[in-house]
Amino acid sequence: MHVCFIALEYFAWGKYGGIGKATRDIASELVKRGEQVSAVVPLGSGQSRCENIDGVDVYGFPMAEYPLIGGLLRRIEADIYHSQDLSLGTWLAKKACLGAHLLTCQNPKTSEDWEKVNRFYPLRRRIYNTVVDPRVRQCVKNLNHVYCQAKYTIEKTRDMYGLDYSPTFLPNPVKVPSKIPEKTEIPKVLFLGRFDGEKDPECFMRLAKEFHDVNFIAAGASHDPLSDERIRSKYSGVNNLSLPGFINGNEKEKMLSESWILVNTSVSECLPVSFLEAAAHGCSILSPHDPDGFASSFGFHISKHDLYTGLKQLLEDDAWRKKGTLGYDYVKKTHEIQHVIDLHLKEYKKRGS
């Protein structure tokens, strides 16, 4: 079976978002199971038109050529074309290619959802939402099947696209340690994300000034070098705040293992991969967003303007530890990577037959 993923990033070449991470992890694990896997994504920094990563053939294209990639998708001749969120590539693949066409809705947004975050996106994205997206959405009802990576978006997705069935829950994967790692003696609180407006990292950094006996780590960077430098300069004098930049691999694993709490300060959020990664390492979640009950069940769900109260309560009497253990048990059961790959293969065999 040949599976082709269609996505906007692949967790490489300077693009390190959660959807790209999930796509790369799923693709790499499918190769280990003996499947032929390709991915088609916009070119990143230093990326060649065709590269092989972990056995996956990754085809890149310049954004200017996006409307013209139908031929590339057709030449891949996949049995399954699996879009990681709806994009122009979904529509082009459906139009140009045989095979089964599947869509996982990673972060389905209504027009009202977009209004809340449009100011954080370039004009190109706003034009796409107005001109291209309405046409692309029309293909969703003709796909072989639609999935959601977060349970709470299932009925929302059904309504958005006028489906005559409820999408299937198909979770994103996370690698779960065999047990919860040993934590540091001094409280350590973590932020994982871009230093961009939608993620509002400065809200986290201001929190560090209120808890002098807690170590804060804001791991990430801005796409804009000037903005990144401004933020680092502004908070460089906060002694209990560390700004290590973008982290991955063993460094990220170590940071998650040591941390007590993951703090989310985003303006808008679905169910981010960072929640899964944190819970897999026994961290509790402090967030103004509560996708699938993650914050309320495995940490504290509270307004972004009152994160101080939430963090204080999680730190009192080690409340974070119990919540973190509950989160660990949940992701081990629901999001553990081998379990998730089993679910994907089951769907591919069902939909591709």
Secondary structure as UniProt FT lines:
FT   STRAND          2..6
FT   TURN            13..14
FT   HELIX           18..32
FT   TURN            33..34
FT   STRAND          36..42
FT   TURN            45..46
FT   STRAND          50..53
FT   TURN            54..55
FT   STRAND          56..61
FT   HELIX           63..68
FT   HELIX           70..76
FT   STRAND          80..84
FT   HELIX           88..96
FT   STRAND          100..105
FT   HELIX           111..117
FT   HELIX           118..120
FT   HELIX           123..127
FT   HELIX           128..132
FT   HELIX           133..137
FT   TURN            138..139
FT   HELIX           140..142
FT   STRAND          145..148
FT   HELIX           151..153
FT   HELIX           154..161
FT   STRAND          168..169
FT   STRAND          188..192
FT   TURN            197..199
FT   HELIX           201..208
FT   TURN            209..210
FT   TURN            212..213
FT   STRAND          215..219
FT   HELIX           225..235
FT   TURN            236..237
FT   TURN            239..240
FT   STRAND          241..242
FT   HELIX           249..258
FT   STRAND          261..263
FT   HELIX           273..280
FT   TURN            281..282
FT   STRAND          284..287
FT   HELIX           291..293
FT   HELIX           294..298
FT   STRAND          299..301
FT   HELIX           304..306
FT   HELIX           307..315
FT   HELIX           316..318
FT   HELIX           319..334
FT   HELIX           337..352
//
